[in-house]
Amino acid sequence: MSQISTQLIHHPYVPPAGFAAPQPGVYKASTVFFSNTAAMRTREWKDKSGYTYGLHGTPTTFLLEERLCALEGGLQCLLAPSGLAAISTVALALLKTGDEVLLPDNAYGPNKALAEGELLAWGITHQFYDAMDPADLARKIGARTRLVWLEAAGSVTMEFPDLREQMRICRERKVTAALDNTWGAGLAFHPFDLAGDGSGSLAVDISVQALTKYPSGGGDVLMGSIVTRDRSLHMKIKLTHMRLGLGVAANDTETVLRSLPSIELRYRAQDASARELARWCQTRPEIVQVLHPALADSPGHAHWQALCRRDAGGAASLFSVIFDARYHRAQVDAFCDALRLFKLGYSWGGPISLVVPYELQSMRSKWPAHLAHGSLVRLAIGLEAAADLQADLTQALQAMA
């Protein structure tokens, strides 16, 4: 090795093993080296027994996957570039032309858009069911239904369904059930132990999260996860995941790993502030309804109370308010624009509180009977002091008036 470039690339020094520190090491690779051709031909990428190519996993991604399994109570995990990518991967793995997927009418909007767009174009039909009426779900499951999406709490309007009864129906009909568990984050309730007795007798088949939210906690990472307990189901999704070429960046994985140890502390703190502010909003004359599962008059409160671990921060950081119909959209927009600590922006789970006004009539098949009529605004509570956020809401309400 006479040339310096070759010497630098093939330098023989290897750092000693045994380095230990609070944060795990970050491994970046597309190419992975094999010791010989036999290893190259026989090494298996499907079961995490070895490394073959960066897209199939590194020590960094394997570590995050295993910690997410611990968080949600699963046995296998796949990482995707976003929460929506995780949702799409599940759909593409389990559905084919002629199949049907059912979604709650209050599901995450892009999941509904996927069903109405690409899936429908590929000959996969869909129906929307009433998340608050298990009988409606039971009626709509048919011979072609292959996948049912569940969501708790519902997107934007925060209804909490009878998740246990929904799962019983899916079990009876032998239909795969996938839960969007971004709101619960593995902390509000156990997706693989809905019965709460440790038996796993009542469990979702698949739990999907947008790690973008609470696991990341910083508003600076896009990532999703797909957690299962059934190996054959996991492998079916894993093969589709591989064929789609889905991967996540090492530094993004590092960020989520660094944030995970504090997820419960952050979830509890944001939950406490959200409940305090939601109760305060109930006292405001401008607001006719506050949608938060922990409030006694919020849709599905009894189901939330029966399932969620109230002592462990079981209500997340989101709630929505409906302004009295006497306030027109321009006034509600003025309220949002007047906020100083709350920022206009999508997503949630980060340190900064967010606000989004929604046109609910464009998001639902019909206006839900359990909702008051008026303009809806969703608030995502961050880590600021609740008193400061309340003062911000107060001055914005004054600006609206």
Secondary structure, 3 states (H helix, E strand, C coil): CCCHHHHHHCCCCCCCCCCCCCCCCCCCCCECCCCCHHHHHHCCCCCCCCCCEHHHCCHHHHHHHHHHHHHHCCCEEEEECCHHHHHHHHHHHHCCCCCEEEEECCCCHHHHHHHHHHHHHCCCEEEEECCCCHHHHHHHCCCCEEEEEEECCCCCCCCCCCHHHHHHHHHHCCCEEEEECCCCCCCCCCCCCCCCCCCCCCCCCEEEEECCCCCCCCCCCCCEEEEECCHHHHHHHHHHHHHCCCCCCHHHHHHHHHHHHHHHHHHHHHHHHHHHHHHHHCCCCCEEEEECCCCCCCCCHHHHHHHCCHHHCCCCCEEEEEEECCCCHHHHHHHHHHCCCCEECCCCCCCCCEEEEECHHHCCCCCCCCCCCEEEEEEECCCCCHHHHHHHHHHHHHHHC
